[in-house]
Amino acid sequence: MLQIDFINVGSGDAALLRVNDYAALVDCGNVSLGECRPGSKRIMAADFLRREGVEKLDLVVLTHLHRDHIGGFSAVLSAAHACELWTNYLPAPGLWECEAAIPEEFPKKARGLGKSLSVYLPALRRAQARGTVLREITRPVTVPLTDGLSVEVGCLGPEVYERQRQALDNALRGAPDPDALQAAGAALNEASLRLLLRYQGQTVLLAGDAYGSCWEGQAAHCTVFKVPHHASPQSMGRALAQALSPETAVISCGAYRDDGRPDPQVVAWLREASGEVLCTDACQVPGLSGEDHRAVTVLLGADN
């Protein structure tokens, strides 16, 4: 049986996958849970691992470098040994100990990318020191994970990740380019690694923050769909919801946001096309239950 726990990390993503003794974590949430209202069941990914007794992660995947996906990685390393890490950026040799100083006058997304590096690089060094195998993925690849479970990693063209590499490496060399960093920051969501898991004839699509417009031409029916970008207005359209027609759609999003996430129209399209639409937090949006969860748990197996 495949168990997937979409952890309520507030405004971020973290999904724990388990088959027998195999465990993988896709994204790690942010460095904190944000504002927690009375009765909230939000939990840090690291604390969820401890609660579940998970002391070893065979694989950690960081889909992209936004802090609401990578911020909790260092804490996760304190909770469990990570055997392998997949990411779409590893610094060039000689830059691992460097820090990126991004001037305050740089554009917003360039500064945001600098803040992401300040969280990501210390955690990356920590993982390397603890013996984690680090793997940079910037091209589609199919990998068998464990008995009956495999993953197809989807991504954009290699030129996107090469531009990201040049912008970040130059920043670490002390020569940050505001335009290059702004462009790389603007492309982070689209550059997310997308995971299509196959298990006993069923499929699970974890789309990171990659807007559906980037990959909807490859869309096909799936059993479970983790909605990209917290179901923002630009996350996907009705045609993609219909093409996927998932049995279960899961939105990972913190409640009480003021930026239109989850978007009621996206929720309506998903409800029209899906068997059920669930949300990790108590989001008060028509079509969602508004319930508090520590995690939304989905089970897949021979009897499903």
N, C-alpha and C positions, 0 to 999 in steps of 0.2 A: 504494500500500500504506500502511496505517495501522500504525505501530509504537507500542506503548504500553510504556513501561518503568516498572514499579512499583518505585521505588527503595528499597533497604533503608536507611532512615534510622533504624533502631532502632524505638523506641516512638513512632511518628508516621506521617504520610502525606506522600507526594510522588509524583506520577505525571507522567511526561513523555510527551507525545503529539507524533508527527511524521508529517506527510504531505508528501512532496516537500520544499519549502523552508519549509513552515509548521511552527512549533513552539509548543506550549502547555504550561504547567506548572500542574498542579492541586495546590495546597498545597505547602509548602516544608520540611516537617519541623520539628524543634525547633532550639534554639540550639546544642545539642550532641548527640552520638550516645549519651550515656549509657554504661553499663558495657559495654565490649567485651571478650569472652573471647578467649583465644588462637585464631587462625584466623578470627576474625570478618571478614566482608566488608562491614560497615556502611560507609556513605559519606554525607557531607553532600550535600544536593541540589546545592549550588553546585559542589562538587568533581566530582560526576557530570556536570554540564553541561560543565565544563572538559575532563573526560576524553573526552566525546563530541564536543567541538568545537562546542558550541552557544553562539554568541555573541549571538544575538538570540532573544528570546521574543516572538512576536506577541501572546501572551496569558498572563497569570498569573491564576489564580483562587484566592482564599483562601476556603474554604468556610465557615469560622467562626473565631472569635477565640481558640480554645484554642491554647496555645503550641506543642503538638506538631504543629500545622498551619501556624502563622504564624512560628514562631521563627526559621526559616532564611531568611526573606524578605530581610532586609538583606544577608546573605551572597550570596544569589542575584543581587541587584542589582549586586554587585561582579563577578560572573562573566559576566553577560549583560545586554544592554539589554532592558528590559521595555517593549514598545510600549503595552500596555493592561493595566489591572488591574480585575478584578471582585471586589467584596466586598459583604457585607451591612451594613457600617457605615462611613460617612465622617463625621467630626466636622462640626458646624455651623460656618459661617463665623465667624472670630474665635477659634476654639478650637484651631486647628492647632498653635499654639506652647505650649499649656497642658500641664500635667502633672497627673495625678490622684493626689492624696495620700489613700490609703485607710487609715484608722486600724487598728492591729493588733487592736483589740477588735471589729472588724466580723466578721460570720460568714465561714466559710472560703471559700465560693464568691464572696462579694463581694471578699475579698482577692485571690483568684485572678484575678478579672476586672481588678483594678487592676494586677496583675503583667503580665497580657496587654497592657494598654494601654501599659505602660512599654516593651514590646518592639515593639508594633505602630506606635505613633505616630512614633517616629524613623524607622522604615523607610518609613512612608507619606510623611513629609516628604521623605525622600531620593528616593523615586520621583517625587514631584511636581517636585522640583528638576531631575530628569534628563529631564523631558518626558514621563513616562508619563501616558497618558490614564486618569483614574480614574473608575470607574463603580460606583455603588451599585445593587445589585439586591435588591429586596425584594418583587418580584412575579414570577410565572411569565413567561418570555419565551423565544422561539425565535429563534436567530441562526444564519445561515449563516457558517461560519468560513473555509472554503476549498473548492476544487473537490471536490465529493462528500462533504464533511464538514459536518454541522450539529449544533447542540446545543440541546436543550430544557432550560431551567433550571427546576427545581422548588423550591418553598419553602413555608413556612407562610403563614398569613394576615398581611396588612400590619400588623395591630394588634400582633403579636408583635415586629416590628422597630421599631415606633414606641415600644413600652415599652423596648426595648433602647436606642434612641436617647436617650430622655429620661433614662434612668438614667446612661448614659455621658456625655452632654453636661453633665448637672448635676454629675457628678463632676469634669469638666474645668473647670467654672465655680467649683469650690471649695466646692460644696454637696452632697457625696455623701450619698445616702440608703441606709442599710444594707439596708433591706428591698427597695428597688427593685433595688439591685445584686445582692443575693442571688437574687432572682427571675430577673433577667437571666442571671446566671451559671448558674443551674440549668437554664435553657432553651437554653443555647448549642448543645448537641448537636442537639436537635430543630430548631433554627433553621438548621442547615447548609444551604447551597445544594447541591442534588442535580443532577447533570449526566447527561442521557441523550443520548449521542452517536449519530448515525446516519451510517453509512458503507457504501455499496454494499450496501444491503439488510441490513446487520448492525447490531446495537445494543450499546453499551457503557454500563453504568450505574455511575456513580461516586457513591456515596451519602454521601460525607463521613462524619460521625458521626451522621447522622439515624437514630434507631431505626426499625426496620421498622414498628412500630405506628403511626407518624405518617403513613405513605404506602402501606401495603400494599394499600389499596383501589384504587390506581392501577397495581399491579404486573402486568407481562406478561412473557412469555419474553424473555430477552436473551441475546446471544452471550457477553458478558463482564460479570462483576459484581464490583465492588470492594465487599467486605463492609463494612457500617458499623461504626464504633466498635470496630475491631480484634477483631471477633468476640467481643465481651463477652457474658455471659449474657443481657443485656437487648437485644442488638443486633437479633435477629430470631428468628422461630419457624419451625417445620416447614412451616406452611401457606405462608409467604412463599417459602421455599426451593423448594417444589413449584410455586408460581405462576411463579417466575422461571425455573426449570430451566435455569440458564446452562450453556453448553458449558464455560466456564472461570470458576471463582470464585477471586478473589485476596484473601487476608487480609494486610493491612499491619499487622504487629505485631512488636515486639521480643521476642526470646527471654528466658527466665529471669525473666519477670514473676511476681509473687506475688499477682495480683489476679484470677485466673481467666480471663485472656485469652491466647490464644484458648480459648474454652470448648469442651471436648470434645463436648458435646451439639450445639452449633451446627455444629461440624465434621462430626459424624455426619449431621446433617440435610442439609448441603451435599453431602456425598459421596453420599448417597442420591439427591439430585435433580440432581447436576451431572455433567458429563463428567470434570472434574478439579478438584481443590482444591489451590491453591498458596499458599505463605506466603513473604513477603519475607525473613524471618529464620529461623534454625535452631531453630524452636519444637518442643520435644519433646512433641507431643500426638498421641495415636492418630489415624491418618488423614492425618497430614502427614509429609512425607519427612524433616524434620529437617535438610535440607541448607542450607548457607550459600549465599547469593546476593548479588551486588552489586546485582542487580535481577532481578525476574521480568519477562521480556519476552514480550509477546503480539503476534502479527502478524495483521492482518486485510487481506484483499484479494480480488480477483476469483477467486483459486484456492482460497480457504478454503472 
